[in-house]
């Protein structure tokens, strides 16, 4: 790995650590200042299933890649269990996927070939997660905030197709497809309303991932903003 790549990796890791520490400190302060809020868990149950969907944006280490800065969409499913009946901490596992597609036309001008390039990126994440549910209003239905941290395996499927059109008619097509395996870390936060056996709200997360992938670089970053619906029992 080159020195510049190592430097960027250390910078990304530093951002992950700062965000994670910030979430942990904020959670600890809320729990210390408002202990009743941190332990008020009435109506949340002992297990939960969460479904979320929304908008996402991808950033790649290679800023010249076609998908760098692309908008996409994501879907996420989360299964969680409370550590014990009196604890605000939940452990769980998440399955998430996101998709990006970009195309670009390159005109060769009069007498030259025109080329259309299309790239697809599908991401699939498998994340063990730790979540803390905090109810500032105390027990019972109402608003809550839940910081979360996840880390695990990220599978990236990359497809690229190039279609060359000739001035006199006809075309040729070529493509490449590969699957890469990454390590990723994803801090997140939920803001929701619990009605007892259900909850709805909004969530935000930011992911950093590392691998050795020539097409888009050694690091990926992804921002997600979405809505969720949670069932508890």
C-alpha positions in Angstrom: 0.0 0.0 0.0 1.4 3.4 -0.9 2.2 6.1 1.7 -0.6 8.3 0.4 -3.1 5.5 0.7 -1.9 4.7 4.2 -2.3 8.4 5.1 -5.8 8.5 3.8 -6.7 5.3 5.6 -5.3 6.8 8.9 -7.4 10.0 8.3 -10.6 8.0 7.6 -9.9 5.8 10.7 -9.4 8.9 12.7 -12.8 10.2 11.6 -14.4 6.9 12.6 -12.8 7.0 16.0 -13.9 10.7 16.6 -17.5 10.0 15.6 -17.6 6.8 17.6 -16.1 8.5 20.7 -18.5 11.4 20.3 -21.5 9.2 20.2 -20.3 7.2 23.2 -19.6 10.4 25.2 -22.9 12.0 24.3 -24.7 8.7 25.3 -22.8 8.5 28.6 -23.6 12.1 29.5 -27.3 11.7 28.8 -27.3 8.5 30.9 -25.4 10.2 33.7 -27.5 13.4 33.7 -30.8 11.7 33.2 -30.5 8.2 34.6 -34.3 7.6 34.5 -34.4 8.4 30.8 -31.6 6.0 30.0 -33.3 3.2 31.9 -37.0 3.9 31.1 -37.8 1.0 28.8 -41.5 0.4 29.3 -43.2 -0.6 26.1 -40.1 -1.4 24.1 -40.2 -5.2 24.7 -37.1 -7.4 24.8 -36.7 -8.1 21.1 -37.2 -5.8 18.0 -37.3 -6.0 14.3 -36.5 -2.8 12.3 -37.1 -2.0 8.6 -35.6 1.2 7.1 -35.3 2.7 3.6 -34.0 5.9 2.2 -31.4 8.0 0.2 -27.7 7.3 0.2 -24.6 8.9 -1.3 -21.3 7.1 -2.1 -17.8 8.5 -2.0 -14.7 6.7 -3.3 -11.0 7.1 -2.8 -10.6 7.5 -6.5 -12.4 10.8 -7.2 -12.2 10.1 -10.9 -14.4 7.0 -10.7 -17.7 7.2 -12.4 -19.7 6.5 -9.3 -17.9 8.9 -7.0 -20.5 11.3 -5.5 -23.4 9.3 -6.9 -26.9 9.3 -5.3 -28.5 5.9 -4.6 -31.0 4.2 -2.3 -30.7 1.7 0.6 -32.8 -0.8 2.5 -31.9 -2.1 6.0 -33.3 -4.8 8.2 -32.2 -5.0 11.9 -32.9 -7.7 14.5 -32.0 -6.7 18.1 -32.3 -8.1 21.7 -32.1 -6.2 24.9 -29.2 -7.3 27.1 -31.4 -7.6 30.2 -34.9 -6.2 31.2 -33.5 -3.2 33.0 -30.8 -2.2 30.5 -31.1 0.4 27.7 -28.5 -1.5 25.7 -29.5 -3.7 22.8 -27.3 -6.1 20.8 -28.3 -7.1 17.3 -27.5 -7.9 13.7 -28.2 -5.9 10.6 -28.6 -6.8 6.9 -28.3 -3.8 4.6 -28.0 -3.2 0.9 -27.6 -0.1 -1.3 -27.4 0.5 -5.1 -25.8 3.0 -7.4 -25.9 3.4 -11.2 -24.1 6.0 -13.4 -23.6 6.3 -17.1 -21.5 8.7 -19.3 -21.5 9.3 -23.0 -18.2 10.2 -24.6 -18.5 11.7 -28.1 -15.6 11.1 -30.4 -16.6 13.8 -32.9 -17.0 13.5 -36.6 -15.2 10.4 -37.9 -14.5 9.0 -34.5 -16.2 6.4 -32.3 -18.8 7.3 -29.7 -18.5 5.4 -26.4 -21.1 4.9 -23.7 -19.9 3.8 -20.3 -22.1 2.5 -17.5 -21.2 1.5 -14.0 -23.2 -0.3 -11.3 -22.3 -0.7 -7.7 -24.3 -2.9 -5.3 -23.3 -3.0 -1.6 -24.4 -5.6 0.9 -23.5 -5.2 4.6 -23.6 -7.8 7.4 -23.2 -5.9 10.7 -23.2 -6.9 14.4 -24.6 -3.9 16.2 -24.8 -2.2 19.6 -27.6 0.2 20.3 -28.7 2.4 23.3 -32.3 3.5 23.7 -32.8 6.8 25.6 -36.2 8.2 26.4 -35.9 11.9 27.6 -39.6 12.0 28.6 -39.4 9.0 30.9 -41.5 5.8 30.8 -44.3 5.0 28.4 -44.9 5.9 24.8 -43.1 9.0 23.4 -40.0 10.3 21.8 -36.7 8.5 22.1 -33.1 8.8 20.7 -30.9 5.7 20.0 -27.2 6.0 19.1 -25.9 2.9 17.4 -22.6 1.5 16.2 -22.1 -1.4 13.7 -19.1 -3.0 12.1 -18.7 -6.0 9.9 -18.4 -7.4 6.4 -19.2 -5.3 3.3 -19.6 -7.1 0.0 -19.3 -4.9 -3.1 -20.4 -6.0 -6.6 -19.0 -3.8 -9.3 -20.1 -4.0 -12.9 -18.8 -1.8 -15.8 -20.0 -1.9 -19.4 -18.5 0.0 -22.3 -20.4 0.3 -25.7 -18.5 1.6 -28.7 -20.6 2.9 -31.6 -18.8 3.2 -35.0 -19.5 6.2 -37.4 -20.5 3.9 -40.2 -22.9 1.8 -38.1 -22.5 -1.1 -35.7 -21.1 -1.3 -32.2 -19.1 -3.5 -29.9 -19.6 -4.0 -26.2 -17.2 -5.0 -23.5 -17.5 -5.3 -19.7 -16.0 -6.3 -16.4 -17.6 -7.6 -13.2 -16.0 -8.3 -9.9 -16.9 -8.9 -6.2 -14.8 -7.4 -3.4 -14.9 -8.0 0.3 -14.4 -5.0 2.7 -14.4 -4.3 6.4 -16.7 -1.5 7.4 -17.7 0.6 10.4 -21.0 2.5 10.6 -22.0 4.9 13.4 -25.7 5.8 13.3 -28.4 7.6 15.2 -32.2 7.1 15.4 -34.8 9.7 16.4 -38.2 8.1 16.8 -41.6 7.9 18.5 -42.6 4.8 20.3 -46.2 3.7 20.6 -45.4 0.7 22.7 -45.2 -2.4 20.4 -44.1 -0.2 17.4 -42.0 2.8 16.7 -41.4 5.1 13.7 -38.8 7.7 13.0 -35.8 8.9 11.0 -32.2 7.7 11.1 -28.8 8.8 9.8 -25.6 6.9 9.4 -22.1 7.3 7.9 -20.0 4.3 6.8 -16.3 3.9 6.3 -15.0 0.8 4.6 -11.5 -0.5 3.7 -10.2 -3.0 1.1 -7.7 -3.3 -1.7 -9.7 -2.6 -4.9 -8.1 -1.0 -7.9 -11.2 0.3 -9.7 -12.5 2.6 -7.0 -9.6 2.8 -4.5 -9.0 1.3 -1.1 -11.7 3.2 0.9 -15.4 3.8 0.6 -17.6 6.3 2.4 -21.4 6.2 2.4 -24.0 8.6 3.9 -27.5 7.3 4.6 -30.6 9.3 5.5 -33.9 7.3 5.9 -37.1 6.5 7.7 -37.8 3.4 9.7 -40.5 1.3 11.2 -39.8 -0.9 14.3 -41.8 -3.7 15.8 -41.1 -4.8 19.4 -42.3 -7.6 21.6 
